Amino acid sequence: MDTKKFYITTPIFYANAELHLGHTYTLILSDILARYHRGIGDETFFLTGSDEHGDKIVRAAQKQDMGPQAFVNANVAKMQELIKELNVSNDLFIRTSDKEHHWQGVTKLWHALEEAGDIYKGIYKGLYCVGCEAFITEKELVEGKCVNHDSVPEKIEEENYFFKLSKYAPEIKRLLESGELKITPKSKVNEVIALIEAGEEGGVLNDVSISRPERAIPWGIPVPNEPNQLMYVWCDALSNYITALGYGRKDDENFKKFWPANVQVLGKDILRFHALLWPAFLLSAKLPLPQELLVHGFVTSGGKKMSKTIGNVLSPGEFISEYGLDSLRYYLAREVSTGEDWDLTREKFKEVYNANLANGLGNLVSRTLKMAEQYFEGEVKGDTTSVPPLRTRIQEVEALGDLPGLTLPYLITSDILPRYHVHMTAYEVNKAADAIWELVGHLDQFVTDYEPFKLIKTDKEATEKVLWGLLYGLREISTMLAPMMPETAEKISELLGAKVGKEGDITFSSNVPSEPLFMRK
């Protein structure tokens, strides 16, 4: 069977300050999907990186009495340190200040837009939000301020290069309505179409400025043959998705192999750039569009999007130091529904951690392995046909077929695993995590139903079958957990010590953990 390719990107993160939990969610969500596709055999390329040009960088660097390059170097080092701490498995980290790997592709894209007749010079007069690095309109403001950064935009009048976004608005609308340009969740499709229809008279979008004078932002990529104009940050930044693959360079094999992206993960605040401007650039340059845009909501703090500008940022480090990395990864995987905003509180985190990790999965692993050690010195043999049927859970799964013979292995392979894979391939990570914890519940109930700690006194053979079923279930849990909680999955797998025989039988040579997987808090 031919290997499928899977290319996933995060937005590149702005290098004006340290990353917070909002960025952490983007990284972990993308990492889970990349790990899953590697696990099922897809040839996977996972990209993240840093957006290093623009007005915000210059201003932030000046406040610290630093040059822009030195300033972004320091912040990018912190980004990469956090990415490593989060156990994010990206294949490449692209930097927009990288002249060797990024600038050539940006210049090529600019020339492609020129050749299509889609770039012209004009005067821009209007409002500009430094936090968004975007020109905005009066109707986008709330009480005169940008809703994302709670700041008053600046009034600007200057000569820039413009891109004919209006030319591509009808085609983008058609692509959205037909589903050829897919956006998840679907509610965001209507949101983007509404932006198109609410444009200028006739239902078209305004053309957009894609450069600014060097005197306004003296930090960026020069416009070809006109160094007193610098490429506006979105023209520079969006192209990273193809320049990272080699677009514009001789070594463009990855571009040929992986583009278009299977999924581009982004926050809802930058949807319009990715759903309007980015597709228009690609259409102009006659390049394929990404297959899907996966738009997540904000991890909020105090009811507002976490923002370095507002100052309501929560650090991932405080949760990692208190609860461990995989606990944070679990929480963001299961407790956050991708398309919705969600408010983080320390109290809720502790409650979920104790209920589902310490008292849930951790306790199940610990007591199962202790029984295996106590009753069989850790050596438990069996196969999927020897597991006794489920008891009290039968009514809950009556649609699955032959009820009298329904066993844990049958339940896992016919119901839990298929649903898990459906959700993961649909990028519904939280629902896939629910399926895993549904299996945790079934295993807990299996212990309650058969009480192996009592059964051992009267029937050792039956006890071994029960424990084998529990160990088999934990093995499946560790496999499903691998993309979400890789360290925990590896620990469980090592503790189980599963050895598959020639006839498909499995012997578990398990060990009792020296300490709980998750300490109660």
KAWO-V22115 format. One record per helix or strand of 3 or more residues. SS is the DSSP state (~ for helix, > for strand). FROM is the first residue (numbers start at 1). LEN is the number of residues. If there is no record, write none. Layout:
BEGIN
SS/FROM/LEN
SS/FROM/LEN
END
This chain:
BEGIN
>/5/5
~/21/19
>/43/9
~/55/9
~/68/18
>/92/4
~/99/17
>/119/11
>/134/3
~/138/3
>/154/10
~/165/14
>/182/3
~/187/11
>/211/3
>/226/6
~/233/6
~/240/4
~/253/6
>/263/5
~/268/17
>/292/5
>/299/3
~/316/8
~/325/10
~/346/31
>/379/4
~/394/7
~/403/3
~/408/18
~/429/22
~/452/4
~/460/22
~/486/11
>/498/3
>/506/4
END
